């Protein structure tokens, strides 16, 4: 385990922090966050009856209503013109026909290839499939890509910009390898197969003729009639040595509107009520498998959602006793995180409260389990903290102060590195606040064998640890909502591109 993860005695330098003595009122309301209540809410939201709370599904709407009814019951205001719901205009895009044939081989969708692009074609097109390999100026000078399907070797690199470069050079479409090994590809293909027929949910944007077909490294070798090792070598500097193949392809697309909502409850502050702290989670998940089993999403992100609920109730109880926060707090449960951070993107572009007045976002996504890294650790009382020092010199220190004062968790920053290969910083809803230069802090327990599996169930949740994590988040939120000065935005956002 990395050293230096816990608060150092130097953290308070330059911060207006009190001593490490606990505040009785703060502790009193933190203790209303309980294992019993977390269990009750999560058992309901992550039950089989909720069928994975898919975005826009009937069960997703039931979950949204459960949250809204809860916020109403604890006395939070409905901030969207008297409603707890912010409608998020989404569409479901189905590719009802996707055909790819190379030579005499008719490839099978979600078995031989996965379609990851866009397009809508009245009839099939014929083209040569050429091999470019790595996207370099030297290779582009050697291979004519205009009007062709272009084979790319993009293992271990971010491919979006590379695909754009090749399409801008005149390619008709892309056949891409982004990972080696058939087993790795099969996992992706099986997920797409599970989602087949549900459609891709997103915002309604103009169709681009951008057909992109992902294949395994083995399949790419078969298509070009060459061993994988030969392709890998040719990809570097001699792509012209790989013979082109005849191909045809077609993509047919339909769109259907999806009714989806962000859910929010609002607690108005006192003397600094124009400033708003946002505490967020995503409440929906990915539905059911092709076999009909629910992706219960107990950890992802039922755990974060019920933590937001309990934290909201703790603040609401304090307010009823006359102890309201100085700043206002928006409890925000967003939709469509699994589809591309859609609900938080929509909120950040259509905020209920001005972003200029939004002081921080605390995002909670998966806080109910113990991951691979800590399974064998003697001390399993940990949480990963991501993004806390990106934009503000104080946010990380404030969280550490509250941790050492109240909860004494191990705060692990290993996934906060700019070069984290998992790219967790970019994969949850805080990202859409940070891109607007709002200081964020993302709490996360890491991944485990049940991540995005139908086995992510309530019985595997570590409720006492989850409760402790929720207590830390409450204390940090209490501090941020009540301190004299909002956290300064005195850092640079160096991670703006997903």
NORMOPE-V541695 format. One record per pair of residues at least 6 apart in sequence whose ideal C-beta (glycine too) atoms are under 6 Angstrom apart, sorted by the first residue. I is the first residue (numbers start at 1). J is the second residue. If there is no record, write none. Layout:
I_J, I_J
//
This chain:
2_414, 5_410, 5_411, 5_412, 7_400, 7_404, 11_397, 11_400, 15_394, 15_397, 17_401, 20_405, 25_323, 26_478, 29_314, 29_317, 29_318, 30_471, 30_474, 32_314, 32_317, 33_310, 33_314, 33_470, 33_471, 35_463, 35_464, 35_467, 37_310, 38_306, 38_310, 38_463, 39_463, 41_306, 41_309, 42_302, 42_306, 42_458, 43_458, 45_63, 45_302, 46_296, 46_298, 46_302, 46_458, 48_294, 50_59, 51_59, 51_288, 51_294, 52_285, 52_286, 52_287, 52_288, 52_294, 52_295, 53_59, 53_60, 53_63, 53_284, 53_285, 54_60, 54_287, 55_201, 55_260, 55_284, 55_335, 55_336, 55_339, 56_258, 56_259, 56_260, 60_284, 63_283, 64_261, 64_263, 67_263, 67_333, 68_84, 68_263, 70_309, 71_84, 71_265, 74_313, 74_316, 75_316, 76_265, 76_266, 76_267, 77_266, 78_84, 79_264, 79_266, 79_352, 80_86, 80_352, 84_263, 85_261, 86_262, 87_261, 88_260, 88_262, 88_335, 88_343, 88_346, 90_201, 90_258, 90_260, 91_204, 91_255, 91_257, 91_258, 92_199, 92_201, 92_256, 92_258, 93_199, 93_200, 93_255, 94_199, 94_254, 95_115, 95_251, 95_253, 96_252, 96_254, 97_252, 98_109, 98_115, 98_251, 99_249, 99_250, 100_107, 100_113, 100_213, 100_249, 101_248, 102_129, 102_223, 102_245, 102_247, 103_245, 107_113, 110_189, 110_192, 110_193, 112_219, 113_213, 113_215, 114_188, 114_189, 114_192, 114_214, 115_213, 116_212, 116_214, 117_210, 117_211, 117_212, 118_208, 118_210, 119_209, 119_211, 119_251, 120_207, 120_253, 121_250, 121_251, 124_248, 124_250, 126_248, 127_148, 127_149, 127_172, 127_247, 128_148, 128_244, 129_149, 129_245, 129_247, 130_143, 130_148, 130_150, 130_244, 131_151, 131_224, 131_239, 131_242, 132_139, 132_143, 132_150, 132_152, 132_239, 133_139, 133_153, 133_234, 133_235, 133_239, 134_153, 134_235, 135_162, 135_165, 135_166, 139_239, 142_240, 143_239, 143_240, 145_169, 145_170, 145_171, 146_170, 147_172, 148_171, 148_172, 149_172, 149_173, 149_175, 149_247, 150_166, 150_171, 150_174, 151_175, 152_174, 152_176, 153_177, 153_235, 154_162, 154_176, 154_178, 155_180, 159_178, 163_174, 173_211, 174_212, 175_213, 175_215, 176_214, 177_217, 177_220, 180_217, 182_216, 182_218, 185_216, 194_289, 194_290, 201_258, 201_339, 211_249, 211_251, 217_228, 221_227, 221_228, 221_231, 224_242, 234_241, 234_242, 260_335, 262_334, 262_335, 262_343, 262_347, 263_333, 264_330, 264_332, 265_331, 266_330, 267_315, 267_329, 268_328, 269_325, 269_326, 269_327, 269_328, 270_324, 270_326, 271_326, 272_326, 272_327, 273_328, 274_357, 275_327, 275_357, 275_359, 275_486, 276_328, 276_330, 276_353, 276_357, 276_358, 277_327, 277_329, 277_359, 277_360, 277_480, 277_481, 278_330, 278_332, 278_358, 278_361, 279_308, 279_331, 279_362, 279_477, 280_332, 280_363, 280_429, 281_301, 281_304, 281_305, 281_308, 281_333, 281_364, 282_301, 282_334, 282_337, 282_429, 283_305, 283_333, 284_335, 285_295, 285_297, 286_295, 286_338, 288_294, 289_454, 293_454, 295_454, 296_456, 296_457, 297_456, 298_456, 298_457, 298_458, 298_461, 299_366, 299_368, 299_369, 299_456, 300_366, 301_365, 301_366, 303_367, 303_368, 303_466, 304_364, 304_365, 304_367, 305_333, 307_364, 307_367, 307_470, 308_331, 310_470, 311_474, 312_331, 314_474, 325_481, 325_482, 326_482, 327_481, 329_481, 334_343, 334_344, 334_429, 335_343, 336_342, 336_343, 337_429, 341_429, 341_432, 344_429, 344_432, 345_432, 348_432, 348_436, 355_436, 358_438, 359_486, 360_439, 360_480, 361_430, 361_433, 361_438, 361_440, 362_441, 362_477, 363_428, 363_429, 363_430, 363_442, 364_443, 365_428, 365_444, 366_444, 366_445, 367_443, 367_445, 367_466, 367_469, 368_461, 368_466, 369_445, 369_448, 370_380, 370_462, 371_445, 371_446, 371_447, 371_448, 374_380, 374_382, 381_409, 382_409, 382_410, 382_412, 383_409, 383_443, 383_469, 384_412, 384_415, 384_444, 384_446, 385_411, 385_413, 386_415, 386_416, 386_424, 386_425, 386_442, 387_425, 387_430, 387_440, 387_442, 388_395, 388_396, 388_399, 388_441, 389_396, 390_491, 391_439, 391_489, 391_491, 392_439, 392_487, 392_488, 393_490, 394_487, 395_439, 395_441, 395_487, 398_479, 399_441, 399_476, 402_475, 402_476, 402_479, 403_409, 403_411, 403_472, 406_475, 407_468, 407_471, 407_472, 409_472, 415_424, 425_495, 426_498, 428_442, 430_440, 430_442, 433_440, 434_440, 435_496, 437_489, 437_493, 439_487, 443_473, 450_456
//
